[in-house]
Amino acid sequence: MERLIDPRAFREVLGAFASGITVVAAVGEDGRPAGLASASYHTTAHDPPQVLLCGGR
């Protein structure tokens, strides 16, 4: 299985992240944009890379 995210780069990005509100944006399968503001952000694993986002509502 090919790695899409470099583990070292993942750690560097997470290490530089300041706490606070996080905005998450993506494009759905239908091509429409979607997003949310997260009140909490936490790294749950480095291999495979995973994060936990907790929305306010």
Rosetta constraint file for C-alpha pairs under 8 A:
AtomPair CA 5 CA 9 HARMONIC 7.60 0.50
AtomPair CA 5 CA 10 HARMONIC 6.90 0.50
AtomPair CA 5 CA 49 HARMONIC 7.63 0.50
AtomPair CA 6 CA 10 HARMONIC 6.15 0.50
AtomPair CA 7 CA 11 HARMONIC 6.31 0.50
AtomPair CA 7 CA 46 HARMONIC 6.74 0.50
AtomPair CA 7 CA 47 HARMONIC 7.37 0.50
AtomPair CA 7 CA 49 HARMONIC 7.30 0.50
AtomPair CA 8 CA 12 HARMONIC 6.26 0.50
AtomPair CA 9 CA 13 HARMONIC 6.13 0.50
AtomPair CA 10 CA 14 HARMONIC 6.23 0.50
AtomPair CA 10 CA 46 HARMONIC 7.67 0.50
AtomPair CA 10 CA 49 HARMONIC 7.35 0.50
AtomPair CA 11 CA 15 HARMONIC 5.95 0.50
AtomPair CA 11 CA 46 HARMONIC 7.48 0.50
AtomPair CA 12 CA 16 HARMONIC 6.32 0.50
AtomPair CA 13 CA 17 HARMONIC 6.42 0.50
AtomPair CA 14 CA 43 HARMONIC 7.74 0.50
AtomPair CA 19 CA 41 HARMONIC 7.82 0.50
AtomPair CA 20 CA 39 HARMONIC 6.99 0.50
AtomPair CA 20 CA 40 HARMONIC 7.25 0.50
AtomPair CA 21 CA 37 HARMONIC 6.70 0.50
AtomPair CA 21 CA 38 HARMONIC 5.81 0.50
AtomPair CA 21 CA 39 HARMONIC 5.20 0.50
AtomPair CA 21 CA 40 HARMONIC 6.93 0.50
AtomPair CA 22 CA 37 HARMONIC 5.69 0.50
AtomPair CA 22 CA 38 HARMONIC 5.04 0.50
AtomPair CA 22 CA 39 HARMONIC 6.70 0.50
AtomPair CA 22 CA 40 HARMONIC 7.46 0.50
AtomPair CA 22 CA 41 HARMONIC 7.28 0.50
AtomPair CA 23 CA 35 HARMONIC 7.21 0.50
AtomPair CA 23 CA 36 HARMONIC 5.91 0.50
AtomPair CA 23 CA 37 HARMONIC 4.53 0.50
AtomPair CA 23 CA 38 HARMONIC 6.16 0.50
AtomPair CA 24 CA 35 HARMONIC 5.39 0.50
AtomPair CA 24 CA 36 HARMONIC 5.45 0.50
AtomPair CA 24 CA 37 HARMONIC 6.31 0.50
AtomPair CA 24 CA 38 HARMONIC 7.34 0.50
AtomPair CA 25 CA 33 HARMONIC 7.30 0.50
AtomPair CA 25 CA 34 HARMONIC 5.85 0.50
AtomPair CA 25 CA 35 HARMONIC 4.22 0.50
AtomPair CA 25 CA 36 HARMONIC 6.73 0.50
AtomPair CA 26 CA 33 HARMONIC 5.89 0.50
AtomPair CA 26 CA 34 HARMONIC 5.43 0.50
AtomPair CA 26 CA 35 HARMONIC 6.16 0.50
AtomPair CA 27 CA 31 HARMONIC 5.66 0.50
AtomPair CA 27 CA 32 HARMONIC 5.60 0.50
AtomPair CA 27 CA 33 HARMONIC 4.43 0.50
AtomPair CA 27 CA 34 HARMONIC 5.90 0.50
AtomPair CA 28 CA 32 HARMONIC 5.42 0.50
AtomPair CA 28 CA 33 HARMONIC 6.15 0.50
AtomPair CA 28 CA 34 HARMONIC 6.70 0.50
AtomPair CA 36 CA 55 HARMONIC 7.25 0.50
AtomPair CA 37 CA 55 HARMONIC 6.36 0.50
AtomPair CA 37 CA 56 HARMONIC 7.56 0.50
AtomPair CA 38 CA 53 HARMONIC 5.99 0.50
AtomPair CA 38 CA 54 HARMONIC 5.46 0.50
AtomPair CA 38 CA 55 HARMONIC 4.40 0.50
AtomPair CA 38 CA 56 HARMONIC 6.40 0.50
AtomPair CA 39 CA 53 HARMONIC 7.71 0.50
AtomPair CA 39 CA 54 HARMONIC 5.94 0.50
AtomPair CA 39 CA 55 HARMONIC 5.59 0.50
AtomPair CA 39 CA 56 HARMONIC 5.68 0.50
AtomPair CA 40 CA 52 HARMONIC 7.99 0.50
AtomPair CA 40 CA 53 HARMONIC 5.86 0.50
AtomPair CA 40 CA 54 HARMONIC 5.09 0.50
AtomPair CA 40 CA 55 HARMONIC 7.07 0.50
AtomPair CA 41 CA 51 HARMONIC 7.11 0.50
AtomPair CA 41 CA 52 HARMONIC 5.77 0.50
AtomPair CA 41 CA 53 HARMONIC 4.90 0.50
AtomPair CA 41 CA 54 HARMONIC 6.61 0.50
AtomPair CA 42 CA 51 HARMONIC 5.65 0.50
AtomPair CA 42 CA 52 HARMONIC 5.14 0.50
AtomPair CA 42 CA 53 HARMONIC 6.77 0.50
AtomPair CA 43 CA 50 HARMONIC 6.23 0.50
AtomPair CA 43 CA 51 HARMONIC 4.38 0.50
AtomPair CA 43 CA 52 HARMONIC 6.18 0.50
AtomPair CA 44 CA 49 HARMONIC 7.92 0.50
AtomPair CA 44 CA 50 HARMONIC 5.54 0.50
AtomPair CA 44 CA 51 HARMONIC 5.25 0.50
AtomPair CA 44 CA 52 HARMONIC 6.39 0.50
AtomPair CA 45 CA 49 HARMONIC 5.49 0.50
AtomPair CA 45 CA 50 HARMONIC 5.07 0.50
AtomPair CA 45 CA 51 HARMONIC 6.98 0.50
AtomPair CA 46 CA 50 HARMONIC 6.40 0.50
